[in-house]
C-alpha cells in the first residue's frame, strides 16, 4: 500500500514549490528557463516518480509480472536532456546556458526525491542548488575575476557607433574585444569585457541610461 492520498498532494505541492524556487533565481538573472519551466519540470518528475513507485500495485497480484520501479526514474534523467539542450546557446567564441541546463537536470532530481518521499534530501538539494547558483555566479567576489558579454543593437547610421562608444566610456565600460555585424539597417555589436565597474546584478541598472537612447534598439547580456 502507498501513503495516504493527502501525502501524494503534499509531495506534488512541495516539488512545485522547490522547483519554483530554483527557477526564481534563474529568472532574476534573465535566463531562458525561469520559474514556470523549473516548476513544471519538478512537478512532472515528482508525478512520474509517484507513478513509478505506487502506480502498479494492481499488477502485483500477478506472480508472473516483474516490476522495476527504477526504470521510469532512469528514463527521466535521460529525457530532460532535450530541455537542457534548448537553453544552451553558442555566442561568438563562448557558450551560455550551461548552468541553467545543469539546473534543470538537477531539478529533475528534486522532483524525483520528493516523489520518493525523501523530504530531507529534496529540501537540502534545493537549498544547495540555489546557494551554489547565487554564490558562485560569475561576477561574485569569491571568483576574483569579473567578466561579461554585452549584446547591443543600434540603428546603422554614421554617427551612431561614435555616440555609442562615448556612452560606454561615460559608463566606465571598456571592452577588451568586440564584434560587429550589419543586417537590414541594424548594427549588432558584441562587446566582451574583462572588468565591470559594478557587480553583474547591477549591470542592468548601469546600462539603463544606454537603453533609453533612441538609436539603441536592444541591450542584453
C-alpha positions in Angstrom: 0.0 0.0 0.0 1.1 3.5 -0.7 0.9 6.6 1.5 -2.4 8.3 2.2 -3.8 10.4 -0.6 -3.0 13.7 1.2 0.7 12.8 1.1 0.6 12.5 -2.7 -0.7 16.0 -2.9 1.9 17.2 -0.3 4.8 15.8 -2.3 3.5 17.3 -5.6 3.0 20.7 -4.0 6.4 20.7 -2.3 8.1 19.6 -5.6 6.4 22.5 -7.4 7.5 24.9 -4.7 11.1 23.8 -4.7 11.3 23.8 -8.5 9.8 27.3 -8.5 12.5 28.5 -6.0 15.3 27.2 -8.3 13.6 28.8 -11.3 13.2 32.2 -9.5 17.0 32.5 -9.1 17.4 31.9 -12.9 14.5 34.3 -13.8 16.0 37.1 -11.7 19.2 36.7 -13.8 17.1 36.9 -17.0 17.8 33.3 -18.1 15.8 31.4 -20.7 14.3 28.9 -18.3 12.6 30.5 -15.3 10.0 29.8 -12.7 7.4 28.1 -14.9 9.9 25.8 -16.6 11.6 24.7 -13.4 8.3 24.3 -11.6 6.8 22.2 -14.3 9.9 20.0 -14.6 10.0 19.4 -10.8 6.2 18.8 -10.6 6.2 16.4 -13.5 9.2 14.5 -12.2 7.5 14.0 -8.9 4.3 12.9 -10.6 6.2 10.3 -12.6 8.1 9.1 -9.6 4.8 8.6 -7.7 3.5 6.6 -10.7 6.7 4.6 -10.7 6.6 3.7 -7.0 2.8 3.4 -6.4 1.1 3.2 -9.8 1.4 -0.5 -10.4 0.1 -2.1 -7.2 -2.8 -3.6 -9.1 -0.3 -5.7 -11.1 1.3 -7.2 -8.0 -1.4 -9.9 -7.8 0.1 -11.5 -10.9 3.1 -13.5 -9.7 4.5 -13.7 -13.3 4.8 -9.9 -13.5 8.2 -8.5 -12.5 8.3 -4.7 -11.9 11.3 -2.4 -11.8 10.4 1.0 -10.3 13.8 2.4 -11.2 13.1 2.3 -14.9 10.9 5.4 -15.0 13.3 7.4 -12.9 16.2 6.3 -15.2 14.2 7.5 -18.2 13.6 10.9 -16.6 17.3 11.6 -16.2 17.8 10.9 -19.9 14.6 12.7 -21.1 15.4 16.0 -19.5 18.3 16.4 -22.0 16.1 17.9 -24.7 15.1 20.7 -22.4 18.6 21.3 -21.2 19.8 21.5 -24.8 17.3 24.2 -25.6 18.8 26.5 -23.0 22.4 26.3 -24.4 23.5 28.8 -27.0 26.8 29.4 -28.8 27.6 33.1 -28.9 30.8 34.1 -30.6 33.7 32.1 -29.0 31.7 31.3 -25.9 28.7 29.2 -24.8 25.9 30.3 -22.5 23.2 28.4 -20.7 25.2 25.5 -19.3 24.4 26.4 -15.7 20.7 26.7 -16.5 20.8 23.3 -18.3 22.5 21.7 -15.3 20.0 23.3 -13.0 17.1 21.8 -15.0 18.8 18.4 -14.8 19.2 18.9 -11.0 15.5 20.0 -10.7 14.5 16.6 -12.0 16.4 15.1 -9.1 14.5 17.4 -6.7 11.1 16.2 -8.1 12.2 12.6 -8.0 13.4 12.6 -4.5 10.3 14.4 -3.4 8.1 11.9 -5.2 10.0 9.1 -3.4 9.2 10.7 -0.1 12.8 11.7 0.7 11.8 15.1 2.1 15.1 16.0 3.7 17.2 15.1 0.6 14.9 17.2 -1.6 15.0 20.2 0.7 18.7 20.0 1.1 19.1 19.7 -2.7 17.0 22.7 -3.3 18.9 24.9 -0.8 22.2 23.7 -2.1 21.4 24.3 -5.8 20.1 27.8 -5.2 23.0 28.7 -3.0 25.6 27.5 -5.5 24.0 29.3 -8.4 23.7 32.5 -6.4 27.0 32.5 -4.5 29.3 31.2 -7.3 27.8 33.3 -10.0 30.4 34.5 -12.5 30.7 38.1 -11.0 31.0 37.0 -7.4 34.0 38.4 -5.5 35.0 34.8 -4.5 35.9 34.1 -8.1 38.3 37.0 -8.2 37.5 37.9 -11.8 34.6 39.8 -13.3 33.7 39.2 -16.9 30.6 39.9 -19.1 29.5 39.8 -22.7 27.1 42.6 -23.8 25.0 42.4 -26.9 23.8 45.7 -28.3 21.7 46.5 -31.4 21.7 50.1 -32.7 20.5 51.9 -35.8 23.1 51.7 -38.5 23.8 55.4 -39.3 27.3 57.0 -39.4 27.3 58.8 -36.0 25.6 56.0 -34.0 28.7 54.0 -33.4 30.7 57.0 -32.2 27.9 58.0 -30.0 27.7 54.5 -28.5 31.4 54.5 -27.8 31.1 57.8 -26.0 28.2 56.4 -23.9 30.2 53.3 -23.0 33.2 55.5 -21.9 30.9 57.5 -19.7 29.7 54.3 -18.1 33.3 53.2 -17.5 32.8 50.2 -19.8 36.0 49.4 -21.7 35.6 46.3 -24.0 38.6 44.1 -24.4 37.1 42.7 -27.7 34.2 43.5 -30.0 32.4 42.1 -32.9 30.1 43.9 -35.4 27.5 42.6 -37.9 25.3 44.7 -40.2 21.9 43.4 -41.3 18.9 45.4 -42.6 19.9 48.8 -41.3 20.7 47.4 -37.8 24.2 47.2 -36.4 24.6 44.3 -34.0 27.5 44.6 -31.6 29.0 42.0 -29.2 31.3 43.5 -26.5 33.5 41.4 -24.3 34.6 42.9 -21.0 37.1 41.5 -18.5 36.2 44.0 -15.9 32.9 45.7 -14.7 32.6 48.8 -12.6 29.8 47.0 -10.7 28.5 43.5 -10.0 26.6 41.6 -12.6 23.4 42.1 -10.6 23.7 45.9 -11.0 24.6 45.7 -14.7 21.1 46.4 -15.8 20.9 49.5 -13.7 24.3 50.7 -15.1 23.1 50.1 -18.6 19.6 51.7 -18.1 20.7 55.1 -19.5 22.0 53.4 -22.6 18.7 51.5 -23.1 16.8 54.8 -23.1 18.8 56.2 -26.1 16.6 56.5 -29.2 19.1 55.0 -31.5 19.6 51.9 -29.3 17.2 49.0 -30.3 18.1 46.4 -27.7 20.6 45.7 -25.0 21.2 42.2 -23.4 24.0 40.4 -21.5 
